[in-house]
Amino acid sequence: MTNVRGSEGASVPSLGRLSAVPAEWANGVEQSRHLATAVPGPRSQELLARRSAAVARGLSATLPVFVERAGGGVVVDVDGNRFIDLGSGIAVTSVGNANPEVVSRVQDQVAAFTHTCFMVAPYAGYVEVCEALNNLTPGTHEKRSALFNSGAEAVENAVKIARSFTKRQAVVVVEHAYHGRTNLTMALTAKDMPYKHGFGPFAAEVYRVPTSYPLRDERDGATAAAQAIAKITKEVGPDQVAAVLIEPIQGEGGFIVPAPGFLSSLANFCTQNGIVFIADEIQTGFARTGAWFACDHEGVIPDLITTAKGIAGGLPLAAVTGRAEIMDAPHVGGLGGTYGGNPVACAAALGSIAAMHDADLPSRAAAIGELMMTRLRAMQERFPEIAEVRGRGAMNAIELVQPGTSTPHDTLAAAVAKACHAKGVLVLTAGTYGNVLRFLPPLIIGEDLLHEALDVLEEALADATA
């Protein structure tokens, strides 16, 4: 495999278990929370007005500020406010913003050439990223990879590949799934608003089955899988199914971790029936859950795996990786895209993967998870509105309900998130019911910043539930 373990002579900063962000990886950003103005400040308000006049209103905004700089575990806005980052651009900047390994490789590549299109005049970086993916993803079988621009595009191509290999049409997905915003991936996605509402008709031959949602269905993994398999068998027919597509931990659906045995039971069913098992690891992949991929926790080896987000340190890149015989099924020319595997994005990916290796970010994500789960479970003891604390590694969430019931409390989730933003902590919401607060800090964030962010969260919960 080509070098993805760091540039020659590059010094790897000591990150320890949860030590502070080293200066080399902080991008010149002070690693502390600071509010210079109200949120949003005057310069952000000016830009918000310009945005309203220039940008289509269909694009939402979580944090009502404009970012000027970011590094380590902090983002800085145009008014000088510093926010502790518990979002990572939705699990993208796992190695931190402007990671030196990423920046160095990107600068070298931009100076050499920015684009030729791999299908027109290929280049080594594309091959090197594919080699790295074939080596890192679960399983020791022979693999192939193909590179694309976004997670949704990777999912679309995984479905194309599965249909080409099996000569079947049906695709099975699960409740609460999120797979993207293109026409096919909207069909695969479960949630209507804001993802699907008013955008149909959607692609055909997509079937939805029950998933494992331990808080709300109280079934063990094998029982939940049996119910899903029964629905596939009775309503679709296994010999009609090209692929079963699932997130090992559901992202937009609310960071739902399935009960043990659910994923493995589905994967075994697929193997027995010639169905391609596709793991959508776009949000969970690349060290986020305390392993390189979330499937590793269950010992599940998918036939195909889709990746994006954390792969390239913030540049747009996605991939489908899988069994060689499946990946090679489409005819020559059947896969591709003008920008897929752009050389600059490939350079960023090689830098990002090197940084993850050298700093052992899977172990650091596991340590982040231990800290966060301990703090969040202590909050659960204090606030009856927290129905469940869940997650793996640096991918954690709390689900909020009306006390004493299972009724989702979406207004509380929105209020707490807004209060955190006003106090200088960036948090995200999620969930089919909009009642989940999710936390995705950069994997290089320091322990002090994490504790401070969780202190702010606890204050916001106390104020909102008083």
C-alpha positions as CSV (number, residue, x, y, z in Angstrom):
1,M,0.0,0.0,0.0
2,T,1.2,3.5,-0.8
3,N,2.4,5.7,2.1
4,V,-0.6,7.0,4.2
5,R,1.3,6.9,7.5
6,G,2.5,10.5,7.4
7,S,4.9,12.5,5.3
8,E,8.6,11.8,5.5
9,G,10.1,13.7,8.4
10,A,6.7,14.9,9.6
11,S,6.5,15.2,13.4
12,V,3.5,13.6,15.0
13,P,2.2,15.6,17.9
14,S,1.7,13.8,21.2
15,L,-2.1,13.6,21.8
16,G,-2.0,11.3,24.8
17,R,-5.3,9.9,25.9
18,L,-7.3,13.2,26.0
19,S,-4.6,15.8,26.2
20,A,-5.1,19.3,25.0
21,V,-4.9,20.0,21.2
22,P,-1.2,20.4,20.3
23,A,-0.2,23.7,18.8
24,E,0.6,22.1,15.5
25,W,-3.0,21.0,15.1
26,A,-4.8,24.1,16.5
27,N,-4.3,26.2,13.3
28,G,-3.4,29.2,15.4
29,V,-6.8,29.2,17.1
30,E,-6.9,29.6,20.9
31,Q,-8.5,26.5,22.4
32,S,-11.0,28.2,24.6
33,R,-14.6,29.4,24.5
34,H,-15.0,33.1,24.3
35,L,-18.0,35.4,23.6
36,A,-16.9,38.8,22.3
37,T,-20.5,39.8,21.3
38,A,-24.0,38.5,21.5
39,V,-24.7,35.6,19.1
40,P,-25.1,36.5,16.3
41,G,-22.7,39.6,16.4
42,P,-23.0,42.6,14.2
43,R,-20.7,41.3,11.3
44,S,-22.6,38.0,11.3
45,Q,-25.9,39.9,11.2
46,E,-24.7,41.9,8.1
47,L,-23.7,38.6,6.4
48,L,-27.0,37.0,7.4
49,A,-28.8,39.9,5.6
50,R,-26.7,39.4,2.5
51,R,-27.3,35.6,2.7
52,S,-31.0,36.2,2.7
53,A,-30.8,38.3,-0.4
54,A,-28.4,36.0,-2.3
55,V,-28.8,32.4,-1.2
56,A,-31.8,30.1,-1.8
57,R,-34.0,29.9,1.3
58,G,-34.1,26.1,1.2
59,L,-30.7,25.9,2.8
60,S,-31.0,25.9,6.6
61,A,-28.5,27.2,9.1
62,T,-27.9,25.7,12.5
63,L,-25.5,28.3,14.0
64,P,-26.5,31.9,13.0
65,V,-22.9,33.1,12.6
66,F,-20.3,33.2,9.9
67,V,-17.1,31.3,10.5
68,E,-13.8,33.0,9.8
69,R,-11.3,30.4,11.2
70,A,-11.3,27.0,12.9
71,G,-8.8,24.6,14.4
72,G,-8.6,21.9,17.0
73,G,-11.9,21.9,18.9
74,V,-12.9,25.5,18.3
75,V,-14.5,27.5,15.5
76,V,-14.2,31.4,15.4
77,D,-16.8,33.6,13.8
78,V,-16.3,37.0,12.1
79,D,-17.1,38.8,15.3
80,G,-14.3,37.1,17.3
81,N,-16.6,34.7,19.1
82,R,-15.0,31.3,19.8
83,F,-17.3,28.3,19.9
84,I,-16.5,24.8,21.2
85,D,-17.2,22.5,18.3
86,L,-19.4,19.5,19.0
87,G,-20.4,19.1,15.4
88,S,-17.3,18.7,13.3
89,G,-19.2,19.9,10.2
90,I,-21.4,16.8,10.8
91,A,-18.6,14.3,11.5
92,V,-16.3,15.7,8.7
93,T,-13.4,17.4,10.4
94,S,-12.5,14.5,12.6
95,V,-8.7,15.3,12.4
96,G,-9.5,19.0,13.1
97,N,-9.8,21.9,10.7
98,A,-6.7,22.7,8.6
99,N,-4.8,19.6,10.0
100,P,-1.2,20.1,9.0
101,E,-0.9,16.7,7.2
102,V,-4.0,17.6,5.1
103,V,-2.9,21.1,4.4
104,S,0.6,20.1,3.3
105,R,-0.6,17.4,0.9
106,V,-3.3,19.7,-0.5
107,Q,-0.9,22.5,-1.1
108,D,1.5,20.3,-2.9
109,Q,-1.2,18.9,-5.1
110,V,-2.8,22.3,-5.9
111,A,0.6,23.5,-7.0
112,A,1.1,20.4,-9.3
113,F,-2.4,20.2,-10.9
114,T,-6.0,20.6,-9.7
115,H,-7.9,18.3,-12.1
116,T,-7.6,16.0,-15.1
117,C,-10.6,13.6,-14.5
118,F,-9.4,10.2,-13.5
119,M,-11.4,8.7,-16.4
120,V,-9.6,10.9,-18.9
121,A,-6.0,11.1,-17.6
122,P,-5.5,9.1,-14.4
123,Y,-3.2,10.0,-11.5
124,A,-1.6,8.1,-8.6
125,G,-3.5,9.7,-5.8
126,Y,-6.8,8.1,-6.8
127,V,-5.2,4.7,-6.8
128,E,-3.5,5.3,-3.4
129,V,-6.8,6.3,-1.8
130,C,-8.4,3.1,-3.2
131,E,-5.5,1.0,-1.8
132,A,-5.9,2.6,1.6
133,L,-9.7,1.9,1.6
134,N,-9.2,-1.7,0.5
135,N,-6.8,-2.2,3.3
136,L,-8.7,-0.4,6.1
137,T,-12.3,-1.5,5.5
138,P,-13.6,-4.7,7.3
139,G,-12.6,-8.1,5.9
140,T,-9.5,-9.6,4.4
141,H,-11.1,-10.6,1.1
142,E,-10.0,-9.1,-2.2
143,K,-11.6,-5.6,-2.7
144,R,-12.0,-2.8,-5.1
145,S,-13.0,0.8,-4.6
146,A,-14.5,3.7,-6.6
147,L,-14.4,7.3,-5.6
148,F,-17.2,9.9,-5.9
149,N,-18.1,13.4,-4.6
150,S,-20.6,12.9,-1.8
151,G,-22.2,10.4,0.5
152,A,-25.5,10.4,-1.5
153,E,-23.6,9.7,-4.7
154,A,-21.7,6.9,-3.0
155,V,-25.0,5.3,-1.9
156,E,-26.5,5.7,-5.4
157,N,-23.5,3.9,-6.9
158,A,-23.5,1.2,-4.3
159,V,-27.1,0.4,-5.4
160,K,-26.2,0.5,-9.0
161,I,-23.3,-1.9,-8.4
162,A,-25.5,-4.3,-6.3
163,R,-28.2,-4.3,-9.1
164,S,-25.6,-5.0,-11.7
165,F,-24.1,-7.9,-9.8
166,T,-27.4,-9.6,-8.7
167,K,-29.5,-8.8,-11.8
168,R,-32.2,-7.9,-9.3
169,Q,-34.1,-4.6,-8.6
170,A,-35.4,-4.4,-5.1
171,V,-33.6,-2.4,-2.4
172,V,-34.5,-2.9,1.3
173,V,-33.9,-0.1,3.9
174,V,-35.0,0.3,7.4
175,E,-37.1,2.7,9.5
176,H,-35.5,6.0,10.6
177,A,-32.9,5.7,7.8
178,Y,-31.1,8.6,6.2
179,H,-29.1,8.1,3.0
180,G,-29.1,11.4,1.2
181,R,-31.0,14.1,-0.8
182,T,-30.9,12.9,-4.4
183,N,-34.0,11.3,-5.9
184,L,-33.0,7.7,-5.2
185,T,-31.5,8.5,-1.8
186,M,-34.6,10.4,-0.8
187,A,-36.6,7.3,-1.6
188,L,-34.2,5.4,0.7
189,T,-34.5,8.0,3.5
190,A,-37.3,7.6,5.9
191,K,-38.0,11.1,7.2
192,D,-40.4,13.4,5.2
193,M,-39.6,16.9,6.6
194,P,-37.3,18.4,5.7
195,Y,-35.7,15.8,3.4
196,K,-38.5,14.5,1.2
197,H,-41.5,16.8,1.5
198,G,-42.8,18.0,-1.8
199,F,-40.0,16.5,-3.9
200,G,-41.6,13.3,-5.2
201,P,-42.3,11.1,-7.1
202,F,-39.4,9.0,-5.9
203,A,-37.5,6.0,-7.3
204,A,-39.3,2.7,-7.3
205,E,-38.4,-0.7,-6.0
206,V,-37.5,0.6,-2.5
207,Y,-38.9,-1.3,0.5
208,R,-38.8,-0.3,4.2
209,V,-38.7,-2.8,7.0
210,P,-38.5,-2.5,10.9
211,T,-35.2,-1.7,12.5
212,S,-33.9,-2.2,16.0
213,Y,-34.6,0.9,18.2
214,P,-33.9,-0.4,21.7
215,L,-35.5,2.5,23.6
216,R,-38.8,2.3,21.7
217,D,-39.2,-1.4,20.7
218,E,-37.5,-3.2,23.7
219,R,-36.6,-6.2,21.5
220,D,-33.3,-8.0,21.4
221,G,-31.4,-7.9,18.2
222,A,-32.3,-11.3,16.9
223,T,-36.0,-10.7,17.4
224,A,-35.9,-7.3,15.7
225,A,-34.0,-8.9,12.8
226,A,-36.4,-11.8,12.5
227,Q,-39.3,-9.3,12.1
228,A,-37.4,-7.4,9.4
229,I,-36.6,-10.6,7.6
230,A,-40.2,-11.9,7.8
231,K,-41.3,-8.7,6.1
232,I,-38.7,-9.0,3.4
233,T,-39.7,-12.7,2.9
234,K,-43.4,-12.1,2.7
235,E,-43.7,-8.8,1.0
236,V,-40.7,-8.5,-1.3
237,G,-39.2,-12.0,-1.9
238,P,-35.5,-12.6,-1.1
239,D,-34.9,-13.6,-4.7
240,Q,-36.0,-10.2,-5.8
241,V,-33.7,-8.2,-3.5
242,A,-30.5,-6.8,-4.9
243,A,-29.4,-5.2,-1.6
244,V,-30.1,-4.5,2.0
245,L,-28.8,-1.1,2.9
246,I,-28.3,0.0,6.5
247,E,-26.4,2.4,8.7
248,P,-24.6,0.4,11.5
249,I,-25.5,3.3,13.8
250,Q,-28.3,5.6,12.4
251,G,-27.2,9.2,12.0
252,E,-30.0,11.6,11.1
253,G,-32.4,9.1,12.5
254,G,-31.2,9.8,16.0
255,F,-27.8,8.0,16.6
256,I,-29.8,4.8,17.2
257,V,-27.5,1.9,18.1
258,P,-29.2,-1.4,17.2
259,A,-29.4,-4.1,19.8
260,P,-26.5,-6.7,19.6
261,G,-27.2,-9.3,17.0
262,F,-29.4,-7.2,14.7
263,L,-26.8,-6.4,12.1
264,S,-25.2,-9.8,12.1
265,S,-28.6,-11.5,11.7
266,L,-29.4,-9.3,8.7
267,A,-26.0,-9.9,7.2
268,N,-26.3,-13.6,7.5
269,F,-29.7,-13.5,5.9
270,C,-28.2,-11.6,3.0
271,T,-25.4,-14.1,2.6
272,Q,-27.8,-17.0,2.6
273,N,-30.0,-15.4,-0.1
274,G,-27.5,-13.9,-2.5
275,I,-28.3,-10.4,-1.4
276,V,-25.6,-7.7,-1.2
277,F,-25.3,-6.3,2.3
278,I,-24.4,-2.6,2.1
279,A,-23.2,-0.7,5.2
280,D,-23.7,3.0,5.0
281,E,-20.7,4.2,7.1
282,I,-20.8,7.8,5.8
283,Q,-21.3,9.3,9.3
284,T,-19.8,6.4,11.4
285,G,-16.6,5.7,9.4
286,F,-13.0,6.7,9.9
287,A,-12.4,6.3,13.6
288,R,-15.6,8.1,14.7
289,T,-17.0,5.3,16.8
290,G,-13.8,4.2,18.5
291,A,-13.0,1.7,15.7
292,W,-12.1,2.4,12.1
293,F,-15.7,1.5,11.1
294,A,-18.8,0.9,13.2
295,C,-19.2,-2.6,11.6
296,D,-16.0,-3.6,13.4
297,H,-17.9,-3.4,16.8
298,E,-20.3,-6.1,15.6
299,G,-17.8,-8.2,13.7
300,V,-19.9,-7.7,10.6
301,I,-18.1,-7.7,7.2
302,P,-20.3,-5.9,4.6
303,D,-20.2,-6.8,1.0
304,L,-20.1,-3.1,0.1
305,I,-19.4,-0.1,2.4
306,T,-20.0,3.5,1.6
307,T,-17.8,6.2,3.1
308,A,-17.5,10.0,2.9
309,K,-17.5,12.8,5.6
310,G,-14.5,12.0,7.7
311,I,-12.5,10.6,4.9
312,A,-10.8,13.8,3.6
313,G,-10.4,16.4,6.4
314,G,-13.2,18.6,5.0
315,L,-12.8,18.2,1.2
316,P,-15.6,16.6,-0.8
317,L,-14.8,12.9,-1.4
318,A,-16.8,9.7,-1.0
319,A,-16.2,6.0,-1.9
320,V,-17.8,2.6,-2.4
321,T,-15.5,-0.2,-1.3
322,G,-16.3,-3.9,-1.5
323,R,-15.8,-7.4,-2.7
324,A,-13.9,-7.5,-5.9
325,E,-16.4,-9.6,-7.8
326,I,-19.3,-7.3,-6.8
327,M,-17.4,-4.1,-7.5
328,D,-16.3,-5.3,-10.9
329,A,-19.8,-6.3,-12.0
330,P,-20.7,-3.0,-13.8
331,H,-19.5,-2.7,-17.4
332,V,-16.6,-0.4,-18.2
333,G,-17.8,3.2,-18.3
334,G,-20.8,2.3,-16.1
335,L,-19.3,4.1,-13.0
336,G,-17.7,7.5,-12.9
337,G,-18.2,11.2,-12.7
338,T,-16.2,14.3,-13.7
339,Y,-15.1,15.3,-10.3
340,G,-15.2,11.9,-8.5
341,G,-11.8,11.3,-6.8
342,N,-10.5,14.8,-7.6
343,P,-6.7,14.9,-7.1
344,V,-6.9,17.6,-4.5
345,A,-9.5,15.7,-2.5
346,C,-7.5,12.5,-2.8
347,A,-4.4,14.3,-1.4
348,A,-6.5,15.5,1.5
349,A,-7.8,12.0,2.1
350,L,-4.3,10.6,2.2
351,G,-3.3,13.3,4.7
352,S,-6.4,12.7,6.9
353,I,-5.8,8.9,7.0
354,A,-2.2,9.4,7.8
355,A,-3.1,11.7,10.7
356,M,-5.7,9.2,12.0
357,H,-3.1,6.4,11.9
358,D,-0.2,8.4,13.5
359,A,-2.3,9.8,16.3
360,D,-4.3,6.6,16.8
361,L,-7.6,8.5,16.6
362,P,-9.7,5.4,17.0
363,S,-8.4,5.0,20.5
364,R,-8.8,8.7,21.2
365,A,-12.5,8.5,20.0
366,A,-13.0,5.7,22.4
367,A,-11.6,7.8,25.2
368,I,-13.9,10.7,24.2
369,G,-16.8,8.3,24.4
370,E,-16.0,7.2,27.9
371,L,-15.8,10.8,29.1
372,M,-19.0,11.9,27.4
373,M,-21.1,8.9,28.3
374,T,-20.1,9.3,32.0
375,R,-21.1,12.9,32.0
376,L,-24.3,12.4,30.0
377,R,-25.4,9.5,32.2
378,A,-24.9,11.7,35.2
379,M,-27.2,14.3,33.5
380,Q,-29.8,11.6,32.9
381,E,-29.9,11.0,36.6
382,R,-30.7,14.7,37.1
383,F,-33.1,15.3,34.3
384,P,-36.1,12.9,33.8
385,E,-36.5,14.4,30.3
386,I,-33.4,12.4,29.1
387,A,-34.9,9.1,28.2
388,E,-31.7,7.5,26.9
389,V,-28.0,8.2,26.5
390,R,-26.5,6.3,23.6
391,G,-23.7,6.1,21.1
392,R,-20.3,4.7,20.5
393,G,-16.9,6.5,20.7
394,A,-17.2,10.2,19.7
395,M,-20.7,9.7,18.4
396,N,-23.1,10.3,21.3
397,A,-26.6,11.5,21.8
398,I,-29.4,12.1,24.3
399,E,-33.1,11.5,23.4
400,L,-35.5,13.9,25.2
401,V,-39.1,13.1,26.1
402,Q,-41.9,14.5,28.1
403,P,-41.1,13.3,31.7
404,G,-42.8,10.1,32.6
405,T,-43.8,9.3,29.0
406,S,-42.2,8.2,25.8
407,T,-43.6,11.3,24.0
408,P,-40.8,13.0,22.0
409,H,-39.8,16.5,23.3
410,D,-38.7,18.2,20.2
411,T,-39.3,21.7,21.5
412,L,-36.9,21.0,24.5
413,A,-34.2,19.7,22.1
414,A,-34.5,22.9,20.0
415,A,-34.4,25.2,23.0
416,V,-31.4,23.5,24.6
417,A,-29.5,23.6,21.3
418,K,-30.3,27.3,20.9
419,A,-29.2,28.0,24.4
420,C,-25.9,26.2,23.8
421,H,-25.2,28.2,20.7
422,A,-25.9,31.5,22.6
423,K,-23.4,30.3,25.3
424,G,-20.6,29.4,22.7
425,V,-21.1,25.6,22.2
426,L,-22.1,24.2,18.8
427,V,-24.4,21.2,19.1
428,L,-26.7,19.5,16.6
429,T,-30.2,18.1,16.7
430,A,-31.3,14.9,15.0
431,G,-34.0,12.2,15.1
432,T,-37.1,11.3,13.2
433,Y,-39.0,13.1,15.9
434,G,-36.5,16.0,16.2
435,N,-36.0,15.3,19.9
436,V,-32.3,14.1,19.9
437,L,-29.2,16.2,20.7
438,R,-26.2,14.7,19.0
439,F,-22.5,15.3,19.7
440,L,-19.7,14.8,17.2
441,P,-16.6,16.6,18.5
442,P,-13.4,16.6,16.5
443,L,-11.3,13.6,17.5
444,I,-8.5,15.8,18.5
445,I,-10.5,17.9,21.0
446,G,-9.0,18.3,24.5
447,E,-10.5,17.0,27.7
448,D,-10.9,20.5,29.2
449,L,-12.9,21.7,26.2
450,L,-15.1,18.7,26.4
451,H,-15.9,19.2,30.1
452,E,-16.6,22.9,29.5
453,A,-18.9,22.1,26.6
454,L,-20.8,19.6,28.8
455,D,-21.0,22.1,31.6
456,V,-22.7,24.5,29.2
457,L,-25.1,21.7,28.0
458,E,-26.0,20.9,31.6
459,E,-26.7,24.6,32.3
460,A,-28.9,24.8,29.2
461,L,-30.9,21.7,30.2
462,A,-31.4,23.1,33.7
463,D,-32.6,26.5,32.4
464,A,-34.9,24.9,29.8
465,T,-36.5,22.4,32.2
466,A,-36.8,24.8,35.2
